[in-house]
């Protein structure tokens, strides 16, 4: 509700700046925590990685990626001291992302940086860039999924000190099918599936040989289906498609599209981060809040473009200084 309200009240420029400050603050606080709190510099068994103010290195990695996107977007719509502050925060986010050693988040960051670099090379073809970026992401996910079913990536995982099972995710995902079919339409209820005392969770722990009770599936789509069923899954897919359509509508109409790039990056990052983690049902997570806020803003702007074409070329970046006429 807060994210929807902010998106409804603020302009796109102000929304980007607000999340830029949120991302910058998260990174600054995390850096201070690593300096003052021993537990922020690693929690067993990940003693050599940073987790900042978060409870896991992957959470720091995910929020570092978002901070990079937020602060990058903020640098495109600000100037002077504020812009330098966001540039510093961007660098800090990169440092914390590296220190987190969250490989999945680092991959998302690389894809986002490549997307931004490509955009500035073909700025006049923003709509083609957006379709191309979406196509590359779909191919990347599909091709990676295929390679994970083979032994090709084993040397790569060994090189980065990771397991080809995605740290146990693949075996866990393979066991989810029967449970998803058991409560097909409406799921088990909001956050109800992973009750640590339930027989199904104890059974999963035993079959995986974990020695502890798993508390989520590490995949946003699976989590949505488990808790909200096929109905919730379809609603999520519709929301993703509607947000994507809104972005394409705006990119097709607006002359100044740079601010919209941040929206695209946030939405794509949300999808990518929910392949190996899950924030769809985490209502207080920055990932979910950003998805709702930027998705809502994109839909609102698209509705304006569709109903009032004369406003389709309103600039989204920082206002220009007024000109004076001499005579």
PyMOL commands that set and color helices and strands:
alter all, ss='L'
color gray80, all
select helices_A, chain A and resi 2-9+12-36+38-41+57-76+80-100+103-121+123-148+154-159+169-174+177-182+199-208+220-253+258-276+286-307+309-311
alter helices_A, ss='H'
color red, helices_A
deselect
rebuild
show_as cartoon
